[in-house]
Structure formats: structure tokens, C-alpha cells
Amino acid sequence: MRKLVTAVTGVLVLAASWAVSAQESAQPTSPKAKSSHAAMAKGGGKSAAATIAKAMSAAPPEIRKNATVMAAGADGQMKQLRAGTNGWMCMVASGNAMCLDKEWQAWGDAWMNKKDPPQPKAVGVAYMLQGDTGASNTDPYATKPTSDNQWVVSGPHIMILPTDHSQLDAYPTDPNTGGPWVMWKGTKYAHIMVPVAAMPKAAASAQSATKASTR
């Protein structure tokens, strides 16, 4: 538990500067060094340079500059757009930019293939410093909001994979508390969301409306 608390505390201390840096560098100047299965399979029509730039915008400069960049091709298969050297992978899935460490890469493979994720050997960290376009807070495979799936649109955030699922019990599942919260609790894909900026107002209002309608 101490390791997890240390990890979450560390990202909260550094989060503000990382988020500002990512937002100011949403279009990195030197990309020279080269929510469901359907979402991951969307290749899009953007150029490789544009895709690399967007993928890299998800993480702090120190990580993105040496990260591998992947993208889905027209056939839905992932392909490498740029080789990396630091073990991190940045990608764009269904319009969402993210950068994953090795623990999260293994988790992502399990999620895409509906397998049991491997037990993390260390606390996993993933960055989405440009935020996301929305996901259910309860159903790992939901593709759109419903009246009961607690659809949440998150602003810039960091995601944490604990080494022990029992460590998730220390955090709420409510995304509007202003601090870390657990997404997909009770499933094998549960993880901690660490916001580094305020939740989008529209998303917070929608979440409150959903709660009110289910009472």
C-alpha cells in the first residue's frame, strides 16, 4: 500500500506542470525520430506525422521524446510509426491520445482481447494529458452512454495500475470528488484515475443528472 500511496502522491505533485506542458505542446515540434475493439481498430486518415504528434501530446516531454509510437492501420492491426528506446508506447485510439508503460501495455492487450490482465510486477502508469472523449465508469466495453452506465468524460489525467487490487479500496468511485478515483471497480480491469485538471463542467453536470435519475 505504501508504494501505491507514494506513486499517487508523486503524480499529484508533478501533475500540474505536466498537464500545462502537454497542453502547450499539443503539437510537438520534432516528431522526426520516427474503448472497445472497434475503437482500437480505427486507423483514421491522418498522416503519420500528425498521428505521431497527437500520440506524443499525451505524456510529459521527458517520456514522449523517446517513446515508441503505434497506430492502427486500415486493416485494424497495430503498426509502428516510430521506434522508441524508453519502453513507453504512445498511441491514438478512437481519437484519444495515450502513453503507456510496460505494465499498462500488457493490461491493454488483455483488455482488447478480453483476457485476464497479468498481475502488475510494479505500479503501472499511463498518461492521457489531453483528456478523453468519454467512457463508462462501470462497463469496460461500453461504447456509448446509457441511463445507467455512468458515462464520464475526463479532462487531463494519469492512470495507475496497483500491484494488488485490494489497494483500490482506499479510493472512491465518484469522479467528481476532485481527487483520485477508481474506474471499473469490481472488474478485472479496475484502475485508478488521477485527474490533473478540473473535470469538464458538462461531464460533471451529466454525471450529477445520471445520479439524480437513478435515485
Secondary structure, 3 states (H helix, E strand, C coil): CHHHHHHHHHHHHHHHHHHHHHHHCCCCCCCCCCCCHHHHHCCCCCCHHHHHHHHHCCCCHHHHCCCEEEEECCCCCEEEEECCCCCCEEEEECCEEEEECHHHHHHHHHHHCCCCCCCCCCCEEEEECCCCCCEECCCCCCCCCCCCCCEECCCCEEEEECCCHHHHHHCCCCCCCCCCEEECCCCCCCEEEEECCCCCHHHHHHHHHHHHHHC
